[in-house]
């Protein structure tokens, strides 16, 4: 095990679902009410992806919350959810009648707080601009309000991402890759294919960790 924060531990060489849950947990623990709730629950929680075979086990102990891949046989509750967000994200939770407090805890975990899209976009750019092959500028447009943000060098042609606030935040948090979001129409992207690949890589770093993604 290795420590991600003072409270969160993950297995060595953690697979994507483990690192993603660890980051969501860290974001949730920034909320005082969730942090207080975590102090008063103990048990074993399984999380399954509704879209892929990925799964993880979370053990809430006295001193730390540990996360490993796969669902353990001794899981008290198991939540099945769309970890990428979007659409109907209400989790299906087994064991909620026997362990209602754990069920409430995991329901909050799989629906982590979403920052305003400009804040998420700023963090996304801070990771993107340090990556090899990154575009020199990024323009983001909220199609609902018309609000825009531009990052990077003035005067240079910019990659563009247009979308509704929720879709933009989902992409910039790394909960859906830019490629996937563009394919399903969540966002409209205007850039070259090499730039699109780098944009997707930035989202992966934010979601799963890597150089420049901390903070």
Steps between C-alpha positions, in 0.01 A plus 500: 500500500606860447353817645321741265404739779528482878183290501486316165708195408505320163672186380832524319465539122134580550277449194297795365183427699695503828679828427175658376310403816790627713481840331121515537534407866757775556263752338208381713708519819553871435132539591473517882172308511642207302820502706293485819287221357813302412619523860183325617472213251701179485472212259584359159355651184515363147469723193429358155502689173171470312684550170812282533620193697691729739434475872660598830473441873515779759575416863412776746706454815589698809812663357467476121281417203668243275407429138595196289373353174222241486201450729585305817281214618449674835359823352210628710349706218570506126420800282472470124521833322615687192835628622538732202187692602236633264156364428327305775774478762285374791697206640349157564604401852480147637494466878342840571235353730757330723754783489313827433782727623756335273255517210447872555877550521578326172209672325664833584843372398393401148341842451797724592473881506532667162686833483380778267625425151731808483682377811526148357617640166774702665635191674469302175709760319763499776551129433459516122748783438786303653449193282710427189315600183244712686317768298619855558152617594160369607164674458199376697143609430194442720223454242228573755620840619747596228773542763851438370844434643826505308824351628849521356671724248310798358475519126561131437229280359342309786348161549134550582261311726133602502236351728243541773640569851452145631662346192796736515558430868477124441768520230731732692477282812606203288179310574453456124778519243489782247482242221203319656318823579550628146383170353178488702425870450555611859745762370602637161876500442686690230864395478739269318505129579845522667367784719193292583726220619691737731173645634381150587834429665461806722160379614647160583774659710248703695274203560760236574809691606835573343749779465334837532164362608534548874357793688 
